[in-house]
Each structure stands twice: as structure tokens, then as C-alpha cells.
Amino acid sequence: MSMPGNASHKQNRAIYCVVDNPELEAALKTFAEEINCEILFDWPNSIELILEHYFIAIVDGSIIDEAVWNMYVEFCNNGDIRVPCLLFGDTGRLQIPEYGNVYRIASNDYGVILDIIKNIKSGLLTSA
């Protein structure tokens, strides 16, 4: 567990995930090692999603707790969360924040998700 003072330091190295797919989990673990990032897997009903201690969130809309997601949307709409979130799976029941930081990924191609993470991470490295 990181101390609050270290949160911003680790923020650019963490990928937050709410997924329940062994293939995707394995791909994300391997990819995180390749790009020198930490991977944080969490439960669908955890409020960690709103703590924004990551540079990107990967969320399976099929399993995320709707109350947690609605709280996340509220934080985004209030300007408290600006970090990109890739939302995939069955997302029809979920609201999308007005801010524009949530991207619905229609593809089940994990390569698309990994490419987006890599591009965002590269942008963080060049803008830092």
C-alpha cells in the first residue's frame, strides 16, 4: 500500500482494472511489465475507481457495480476525475460522464486496449 505522499509519483505508473477475463488479465500483466507499470486489479464493487491513483482505468461494463459506476460518473462530471477510462463489454446500462474521459471500446480485441494504454503512457512520458 502506498503512502499518500507517493500517490502522484505512482500515478503515472499504475493501470487500474476491473475485469473478469483471465486472457485479458494475463495480457495486461505482461504488458504492464513491458512498459514498466504497476497493474491494480480490483473488485467490481470497490470504490477505488474514484480515487484516481492511476493513469488509466480499464473497466468491464458487464461486471462493474452500477452504484460504484454512478458515483464515478458524478465525480467525473464534477471535475474531480480526468484520467482516461476504457469501458468495454456490456455498457448499455451505464451512463457516460459529460467530461469525455470515458471511451467505450466496442472491440473485444485486447490489442486495441493495449495500444491505447501504450499511446496514453507515451504521451505522459513526453509531456512530463
Secondary structure, 3 states (H helix, E strand, C coil): CCCHHHHHHHHCCEEEEECCCHHHHHHHHHHHHHCCCEEEECCCCCHHHHHCCCCEEEEECCCCCHHHHHHHHHHHHCCCCCCCEEEECCCCCCCCCCCCCEEEECCCCHHHHHHHHHHHHHHHHHHC
